Amino acid sequence: MTAGFTQLFDGATLHGWQMSTIRNQPGRDDPGTFVVTDGALEARPGNDLGLLWYTEPAPADFVLRLEWMCTAPDDNSGVFLRFPHPEQQNYDNTAYVGVTLGLEVQIDELARPDGANIHRTAAIYNLAAPGPNLLSVRDPGEWNQYEITIQANRYTVALNGHEVTRYEFTPGSDARFPKRALAPTPGDERYVGLQTHTGRVRFRRIQWKAL
């Protein structure tokens, strides 16, 4: 663990983490899960999206560091930021709290659904594409590092030591979801999480530091 950072994953258990839940969706009622494999969290997707979220509220401004690895070329996952408590938004699938009320740093070298860079690894999904340093993505089976910094409403993503994405979010700019990615307040705490989507993406060395 890096000096000044707090470890979020102990490398052995799911202590401090909780899986999203699904109700009222017959046939799409399995969010998948994460299992601990070789000191890493490994996604095991179900038949709808899932979100493993850290139950301690995130600091207002912080740096989040983690390592991730795809196990196949078509793996797809993401790191979700600044979403409200998933179980308090009355969603049938609480993973979608991260999708609609937070922001996602993408993991998907196929950039689905359309191949656009705005959907590629290290993008702020659908909002900000990474720059040319994205070439530092490593092959499946090799570990990558993310360092994600949030200061006020400014987001910076570094991939394998190279800053690749910068984005400034305007609170309230999403008319459908005005609570999206708000800075936390005592009455509206915000969280981080990891997605189950496609394939067995692995995560380890997850830590943060308040700024």
N, C-alpha and C positions, 0 to 999 in steps of 0.2 A: 504494500500500500504506500502511496506517495505521501510524503510529509504534508500535513495540513489538510489532508482529505479524510473523509469518513467512508469506511467500507459499507456497501449496501448488500453485498452477497458474500456469504462466508465460505463459499466454495464447496460446501458439503450438504446444506439443507436449504429449504425454502423459507427459513425464518425471516419474518418481516415482509414477505411477499404474499399476494393474494390473487387468485385467478378470477377473471370475470365470469359472470353467470348469464344464463339464457332462460327465458320463460316464454310461453305462448308461441313457440315456433316448432310445431311437430315436424320431424324430419330434418330440422336444422337446429338441433338442440345440444350440440356438442361443441364447446369452444376450444377443444383441445386442452393441452396441458404443457407444462415444462417439467423435465426430469433432470436430475443432477447426474452428469456423465463426465468422468475424468476431470472433476473440478470445475465444470462449466454447466450452465443452464442450457438445455437443449430443447428446442421447440418441437412439440408433437401435435400438429394441427388436427382439428376435428372437422366437422362439416359446416362450420361458419367461423367467422373471425373470433379470435380470442385475444385477451390482454392480461398479461401478468404485471400487476402494478405494485409499486412499493408503498406500503401503508403509512409510512411517515411522510407528512407533508414536505414538499420541497421548499428550500429557501426562496426568498423573493428573487434574488440574483444569485447565480451559481455557475460553477463549472462542473460538468458531468463527464467523467472519463470511463471508458469501457473498451473491451476488446470483443470483436465478433468474427465469426467464421461461417461462411457458407460451406455446406457439405456436397452440393451439387450445383451445376450452372444455373438451374431454374429456381433456386431458392429465393424466397421473398419474405421479408420481415421489416421491422422498423422500430425506431425508438420514439416513443410518444412523450410529449412535454406539455406541462401547464394545463392539464385537464382537471376538472373538478372531481370530487369523490364519485366514483363510478356507480355506487349503489344508491345514490341519492338523487338521481336525475330521472327516474321512472322510465328507463329504457328497457325494452324487452331483451336485447342483447347489450349488456353493459360495456362490452368492448367498443361499441360505437360512440361512447362518451369520449374516448380518446380521439376517434376519427373526426367527429364533428365539433367537439368543444376544446380540442387541443391542437397541437401541431406535430407533424411526424417528420423525423429525419429518416429518409428511405434507405432500405437495403434491397436492391433489385437491379442486377446488371442487365436484365432484359427490358427494364424501363416500361413495364406494362402500365396501361393497355396499348400504348401507341408508339413506344420507342423514343419518346421525347425526353430530352435531358431533365425536364422539370419533374419527371417520374423516375429518374435514375438514382443509383446509389449516391448518397450524400446530399441529394436535393431536400429542401423543405417541401414536402410532397405537394405538388400542384401549385406551388407559390414561388419558389426560387430555385433555379437550376444551378448546379455546381459549375465551376470554371474548368479550365484545361488541366489543372493539377489532378483531376479525377483519374488520370492515367495511373495513379499510384494504387488503385484497387488491386488486391492480390488474388491469385487463383483460388478456386475452391480447395479446401483442406489447409489453407494458410490463414493465419490470424491477421486481422486488420484492427487498427485503433481509431476510435472516435474521441475527439475532445470537443464537446458542445458547450458553448458559453452563452448564457443569457444575462444581459444587463439591460434593465428597463424593458424595452420591447425590441431590443436588437439581439439577433441570433447569429452566432458564428459557428461554423462546422469545420473542424480540422480533421483530415483523413490521413492517417499514417504520417503525421507530422507536417502536413501541408494544409494551409488554410484554403478551402475550396469553395465555401458557400458563405455569403453574407446576406442577411435579410432583416428588414425592419418592418414589424407587424404594426398595423394601425388598429388599436382596440375598437371594437364595434364595427369594423369594416365589412364583416360578413353579415349581411342583412338577415339571412336565415338563422344564423346562430350568433347573436350579439354577445353571448357570454364566452365566446371562443377565445382561448389563450389569454385570458385576463391575468394580470399580475395578482398574486395572492393577497388576500386581506384576512383579518381575524375571522370574519364570517364566511369566507369563501376561499378555503385552502386549495392548493393545487398539487398535482402529483406527477410522477414519471412512471413509464411502463414499457414493456416489450411485447411485441405482437407475435401471435401464431397466425400464419397465413398460408405459406407454401414451403414445404421442405423442412429439414432439420437444422435450422440456423442455431448456432451456439453463441453464448455470451459468457464472459468471465471478467474478473478484475473490475467490477462495477463500483465506482466511488464518486463522491461529490465533495465540493468545497464551497461554502457560502462566500459571496463576494461583498 
